[in-house]
Amino acid sequence: MDIKDFKLRNASFQGRIGVAQVDITPPMGIYSRNWGAARHDVAEGVHQPLMLTCITFQPDAESTPLVLIGADLGWWKSAEDEWILRSQLLKALDLPASHLMFCLSHTHAGPVISRDDAAHPGGELIAGYLQELADHAIEAIRQALANAALATLTWHYGKCNLATNRDLPQPERQRLVVGFNPEETADDTLLVGRVTDRQGRILGTLVNYACHPTTLAWENRLISPDYIGAMRDVVEVQTGASCLFLQGASGELAPAAQYVGDTALAETYGRQLGYAVLATLEGMLPAKTQLSFSGVVESGAPLAMWTPSAYVPSAVLAAEKVEVHLSLKPLPPLSVIEQEWRECEDHVLKERLRRKCGIRKALGDGQEARIGLWVWRLGDALLIGQPNETYSVFQRDLRREFPEQAVGVMNVVNGHIGYLPPAALYSQDIYSVWQTPFAAGSLELLTQKTMAVVKEMMTKTHA
């Protein structure tokens, strides 16, 4: 490579971008039991508000937008509930299915969002809350589009060591438990996006990081976004703009100390991530700026000079939604699981069976599942969303395959069913394997399909 031809740039997109944020904190008294070990059904208060943040992207005002939503919610137990909400958004904004990604932060301290739980204490509030959630999301999308202006989205990779590996061997039981494993390294990659207007004012930020929000567990009795709330506070106070969080491929990643009732620990973790986000923002070049080699100045040493200059970022936008066919493990029919649930008197096992019912109901009684995969190109960046909980090797493989692009990878997007662990783990007694309905090799198949879709998209939209 001739150094004179090299340009140092941050991955960028230039077009019409709009940002909006609304409060989606649920009503007090709503059913919020998310842990099998919990002894309470209803939260007693609110630690920090739950927020929904929306960012829209368009090459021009007449174009159909790409709509990215991040919501401080846990996971979908019912495919029907998720589709009822998402279909309202698609209809209200006249969007194709490929143009909307509704991403959940995966907090484990939020409300239950399943109408199937209506019979539980506070469950009568769930249906109304889900409708309010849809209304708030539509409001946020329309507000973002109304606010949209010519802006630049700039990306930069950073690091944060909040996440640790949580697959811990327990040799005496010949199993792996879900907790900090100090002998394994964790993916510490942090991807930060910055939206700036023509004057360089920050309009919004995007944070893509992989780490389970499981700090607050069965002892916690407050509605909380977990660490995401304090992270957002740190970033929004410093930037003066809304912050959208995107949960990464965190199947085996979580904080080292977790499962507590102390909200102060979640706030500590949030500040840790927030400061890493701010450091990453400081490492970015100004919008539409690149560094070029401009020569050598002879001094005490020969000094290479890199000079900033302006350039026009890519305005390419593209979106694809495809289905990935994944084989299922041998599973009993729904009727058998429901019977086991009715007869079970152990509250922990009953919770596991209830979740298993939800999975079987979402998939039907077939031997194969069709899983949605969303791939977006935003100029020099890729955003990849899918509904399941992939292990971090998914994002590491994609970033290694596409080093020229900033690659954002998101779990729990437009639905949720189960884990996607590497095939090598299927011989182990581990939660992510016995929870998932997907057969060994499913993660690897998803990775291959994603790479193929990205390569085809990059070829079609070469610019």
Stockholm file with secondary structure:
# STOCKHOLM 1.0

chainA/1-463         MDIKDFKLRNASFQGRIGVAQVDITPPMGIYSRNWGAARHDVAEGVHQPLMLTCITFQPDAESTPLVLIGADLGWWKSAEDEWILRSQLLKALDLPASHLMFCLSHTHAGPVISRDDAAHPGGELIAGYLQELADHAIEAIRQALANAALATLTWHYGKCNLATNRDLPQPERQRLVVGFNPEETADDTLLVGRVTDRQGRILGTLVNYACHPTTLAWENRLISPDYIGAMRDVVEVQTGASCLFLQGASGELAPAAQYVGDTALAETYGRQLGYAVLATLEGMLPAKTQLSFSGVVESGAPLAMWTPSAYVPSAVLAAEKVEVHLSLKPLPPLSVIEQEWRECEDHVLKERLRRKCGIRKALGDGQEARIGLWVWRLGDALLIGQPNETYSVFQRDLRREFPEQAVGVMNVVNGHIGYLPPAALYSQDIYSVWQTPFAAGSLELLTQKTMAVVKEMMTKTHA
#=GR chainA/1-463 SS CCGGGCEECCCEEEEEEEEEEEECCCCTTCBCCCCTTCSCSBCCEESSCCEEEEEEEESSTTSCCEEEEEESCCCCSCHHHHHHHHHHHHHHHTCCGGGEEEEECCCSSSCCCCGGGTTSTTGGGHHHHHHHHHHHHHHHHHHHHHHCEEEEEEEEEEECCCCEECEEEEGGGTEEEESCCTTSCCCCEEEEEEEECTTCCEEEEEEEECCCCCSBCTTCCEECCTHHHHHHHHHHHHHSSEEEEEECSCTTEECSSCSBSCHHHHHHHHHHHHHHHHHHHHTSCCTTEEEEEEEEEESSSEEEEEEEEECCCCCCEEEEEEEEEEEBCCCCCHHHHHHHHHHCCCHHHHHHHHHHHHHHHHHCSSSEEEEEEEEEEETTEEEEECSSEECTHHHHHHHHHCTTSEEEEESSBSCCCCEECCGGGGGSCBHHHHHCCBCTTHHHHHHHHHHHHHHHHHHHTCC
#=GC SS_cons         CCGGGCEECCCEEEEEEEEEEEECCCCTTCBCCCCTTCSCSBCCEESSCCEEEEEEEESSTTSCCEEEEEESCCCCSCHHHHHHHHHHHHHHHTCCGGGEEEEECCCSSSCCCCGGGTTSTTGGGHHHHHHHHHHHHHHHHHHHHHHCEEEEEEEEEEECCCCEECEEEEGGGTEEEESCCTTSCCCCEEEEEEEECTTCCEEEEEEEECCCCCSBCTTCCEECCTHHHHHHHHHHHHHSSEEEEEECSCTTEECSSCSBSCHHHHHHHHHHHHHHHHHHHHTSCCTTEEEEEEEEEESSSEEEEEEEEECCCCCCEEEEEEEEEEEBCCCCCHHHHHHHHHHCCCHHHHHHHHHHHHHHHHHCSSSEEEEEEEEEEETTEEEEECSSEECTHHHHHHHHHCTTSEEEEESSBSCCCCEECCGGGGGSCBHHHHHCCBCTTHHHHHHHHHHHHHHHHHHHTCC
//
